[in-house]
Amino acid sequence: MTNSTQQLEHLIEEDDRPIKLNYDSMPEYVKQELAASAWKAIQLFMTRPDAREILDAEKARLEAEESTLLTRR
């Protein structure tokens, strides 16, 4: 794991506030770069040996809270 990855993981653990974005005000190229970055982050996360365990725990937490985040759109 690189130093920048460790720093990013530390920041994520320290600040779990939601990020709100106004996509309507973003130029198309910014939306595309944001989507590409998100996809890369997901791919990196899924290389972790404990990724499935983390996702299952988060899903169980959301289900217990009856969150709408799990509702298919």
Distance bins in CASP14 RR format, pairs under 12 A and 6 or more apart:
PFRMAT RR
TARGET T0000
AUTHOR 0000-0000-0000
RMODE 2
METHOD distances of the structure
MODEL  1
1 7 0 0 0 0 0 1 0 0 0 0 0
1 8 0 0 0 0 1 0 0 0 0 0 0
1 9 0 0 0 0 1 0 0 0 0 0 0
1 10 0 0 0 0 0 1 0 0 0 0 0
1 44 0 0 0 0 1 0 0 0 0 0 0
1 47 0 0 0 0 0 1 0 0 0 0 0
1 48 0 0 0 0 1 0 0 0 0 0 0
2 8 0 0 0 0 1 0 0 0 0 0 0
2 9 0 0 0 0 0 1 0 0 0 0 0
2 44 0 0 0 0 0 1 0 0 0 0 0
3 9 0 0 0 0 0 1 0 0 0 0 0
3 10 0 0 0 0 0 1 0 0 0 0 0
4 10 0 0 0 0 0 1 0 0 0 0 0
4 11 0 0 0 0 0 1 0 0 0 0 0
4 44 0 0 0 0 0 1 0 0 0 0 0
5 11 0 0 0 0 0 1 0 0 0 0 0
5 12 0 0 0 0 0 1 0 0 0 0 0
5 40 0 0 0 0 0 1 0 0 0 0 0
5 41 0 0 0 0 0 1 0 0 0 0 0
5 44 1 0 0 1 0 0 0 0 0 0 0
5 45 0 0 0 0 0 1 0 0 0 0 0
5 47 0 0 0 0 0 1 0 0 0 0 0
5 48 0 0 0 0 0 1 0 0 0 0 0
6 12 0 0 0 0 0 1 0 0 0 0 0
6 13 0 0 0 0 0 1 0 0 0 0 0
7 13 0 0 0 0 0 1 0 0 0 0 0
7 14 0 0 0 0 0 1 0 0 0 0 0
8 14 0 0 0 0 0 1 0 0 0 0 0
8 15 0 0 0 0 0 1 0 0 0 0 0
8 37 0 0 0 0 0 1 0 0 0 0 0
8 40 0 0 0 0 0 1 0 0 0 0 0
8 41 0 0 0 0 1 0 0 0 0 0 0
8 44 0 0 0 0 1 0 0 0 0 0 0
8 45 0 0 0 0 0 1 0 0 0 0 0
9 15 0 0 0 0 0 1 0 0 0 0 0
9 41 0 0 0 0 0 1 0 0 0 0 0
9 44 0 0 0 0 0 1 0 0 0 0 0
9 45 0 0 0 0 1 0 0 0 0 0 0
9 48 0 0 0 0 1 0 0 0 0 0 0
9 54 0 0 0 0 0 1 0 0 0 0 0
11 17 0 0 0 0 0 1 0 0 0 0 0
12 19 0 0 0 0 0 1 0 0 0 0 0
12 41 0 0 0 0 1 0 0 0 0 0 0
12 44 0 0 0 0 0 1 0 0 0 0 0
12 45 0 0 0 0 0 1 0 0 0 0 0
12 54 0 0 0 0 0 1 0 0 0 0 0
13 54 0 0 0 0 0 1 0 0 0 0 0
16 58 0 0 0 0 0 1 0 0 0 0 0
18 69 0 0 0 0 0 1 0 0 0 0 0
19 34 0 0 0 0 0 1 0 0 0 0 0
19 38 0 0 0 0 0 1 0 0 0 0 0
21 30 0 0 0 0 1 0 0 0 0 0 0
21 31 0 0 0 0 1 0 0 0 0 0 0
21 34 1 0 0 1 0 0 0 0 0 0 0
21 35 0 0 0 0 0 1 0 0 0 0 0
21 38 0 0 0 0 0 1 0 0 0 0 0
22 30 0 0 0 0 0 1 0 0 0 0 0
22 31 0 0 0 0 0 1 0 0 0 0 0
22 34 0 0 0 0 0 1 0 0 0 0 0
23 30 0 0 0 0 1 0 0 0 0 0 0
23 31 1 0 0 1 0 0 0 0 0 0 0
23 32 0 0 0 0 0 1 0 0 0 0 0
23 34 0 0 0 0 1 0 0 0 0 0 0
23 35 0 0 0 0 0 1 0 0 0 0 0
24 30 0 0 0 0 0 1 0 0 0 0 0
24 31 0 0 0 0 0 1 0 0 0 0 0
25 31 0 0 0 0 0 1 0 0 0 0 0
26 32 0 0 0 0 1 0 0 0 0 0 0
26 33 0 0 0 0 1 0 0 0 0 0 0
26 34 1 0 0 1 0 0 0 0 0 0 0
26 35 0 0 0 0 0 1 0 0 0 0 0
27 33 0 0 0 0 1 0 0 0 0 0 0
27 34 0 0 0 0 0 1 0 0 0 0 0
28 34 0 0 0 0 0 1 0 0 0 0 0
28 35 0 0 0 0 0 1 0 0 0 0 0
29 35 0 0 0 0 0 1 0 0 0 0 0
29 36 0 0 0 0 0 1 0 0 0 0 0
30 36 0 0 0 0 0 1 0 0 0 0 0
30 37 0 0 0 0 0 1 0 0 0 0 0
31 37 0 0 0 0 0 1 0 0 0 0 0
31 38 0 0 0 0 0 1 0 0 0 0 0
32 38 0 0 0 0 0 1 0 0 0 0 0
32 39 0 0 0 0 0 1 0 0 0 0 0
33 39 0 0 0 0 0 1 0 0 0 0 0
33 40 0 0 0 0 0 1 0 0 0 0 0
34 40 0 0 0 0 0 1 0 0 0 0 0
34 41 0 0 0 0 0 1 0 0 0 0 0
35 41 0 0 0 0 0 1 0 0 0 0 0
35 42 0 0 0 0 0 1 0 0 0 0 0
36 42 0 0 0 0 0 1 0 0 0 0 0
36 43 0 0 0 0 0 1 0 0 0 0 0
37 43 0 0 0 0 0 1 0 0 0 0 0
37 44 0 0 0 0 0 1 0 0 0 0 0
38 44 0 0 0 0 0 1 0 0 0 0 0
38 45 0 0 0 0 0 1 0 0 0 0 0
39 45 0 0 0 0 0 1 0 0 0 0 0
39 46 0 0 0 0 0 1 0 0 0 0 0
40 46 0 0 0 0 0 1 0 0 0 0 0
40 47 0 0 0 0 0 1 0 0 0 0 0
41 47 0 0 0 0 0 1 0 0 0 0 0
41 48 0 0 0 0 0 1 0 0 0 0 0
42 48 0 0 0 0 0 1 0 0 0 0 0
42 51 0 0 0 0 1 0 0 0 0 0 0
42 55 0 0 0 0 0 1 0 0 0 0 0
43 51 0 0 0 0 0 1 0 0 0 0 0
44 51 0 0 0 0 1 0 0 0 0 0 0
45 51 1 0 1 0 0 0 0 0 0 0 0
45 52 0 0 0 0 0 1 0 0 0 0 0
45 54 0 0 0 0 1 0 0 0 0 0 0
45 55 0 0 0 0 1 0 0 0 0 0 0
45 58 0 0 0 0 0 1 0 0 0 0 0
46 52 0 0 0 0 1 0 0 0 0 0 0
46 54 0 0 0 0 0 1 0 0 0 0 0
46 55 0 0 0 0 1 0 0 0 0 0 0
48 54 1 0 0 1 0 0 0 0 0 0 0
48 55 0 0 0 0 0 1 0 0 0 0 0
50 56 0 0 0 0 0 1 0 0 0 0 0
50 57 0 0 0 0 1 0 0 0 0 0 0
50 58 0 0 0 0 0 1 0 0 0 0 0
51 57 0 0 0 0 0 1 0 0 0 0 0
51 58 0 0 0 0 0 1 0 0 0 0 0
52 58 0 0 0 0 0 1 0 0 0 0 0
52 59 0 0 0 0 0 1 0 0 0 0 0
53 59 0 0 0 0 0 1 0 0 0 0 0
53 60 0 0 0 0 0 1 0 0 0 0 0
54 60 0 0 0 0 0 1 0 0 0 0 0
54 61 0 0 0 0 0 1 0 0 0 0 0
55 61 0 0 0 0 0 1 0 0 0 0 0
55 62 0 0 0 0 0 1 0 0 0 0 0
55 70 0 0 0 0 0 1 0 0 0 0 0
56 62 0 0 0 0 0 1 0 0 0 0 0
56 63 0 0 0 0 0 1 0 0 0 0 0
57 63 0 0 0 0 0 1 0 0 0 0 0
57 64 0 0 0 0 0 1 0 0 0 0 0
58 64 0 0 0 0 0 1 0 0 0 0 0
58 65 0 0 0 0 0 1 0 0 0 0 0
58 67 0 0 0 0 0 1 0 0 0 0 0
58 69 0 0 0 0 1 0 0 0 0 0 0
58 70 0 0 0 0 1 0 0 0 0 0 0
59 65 0 0 0 0 0 1 0 0 0 0 0
59 67 0 0 0 0 1 0 0 0 0 0 0
59 69 0 0 0 0 1 0 0 0 0 0 0
59 70 1 0 0 1 0 0 0 0 0 0 0
60 67 0 0 0 0 0 1 0 0 0 0 0
60 70 0 0 0 0 0 1 0 0 0 0 0
61 67 0 0 0 0 1 0 0 0 0 0 0
61 69 0 0 0 0 0 1 0 0 0 0 0
61 70 0 0 0 0 0 1 0 0 0 0 0
62 68 0 0 0 0 1 0 0 0 0 0 0
62 69 1 0 1 0 0 0 0 0 0 0 0
62 70 1 0 1 0 0 0 0 0 0 0 0
62 71 0 0 0 0 0 1 0 0 0 0 0
63 69 0 0 0 0 1 0 0 0 0 0 0
63 70 1 0 0 1 0 0 0 0 0 0 0
63 71 0 0 0 0 0 1 0 0 0 0 0
64 70 0 0 0 0 0 1 0 0 0 0 0
END
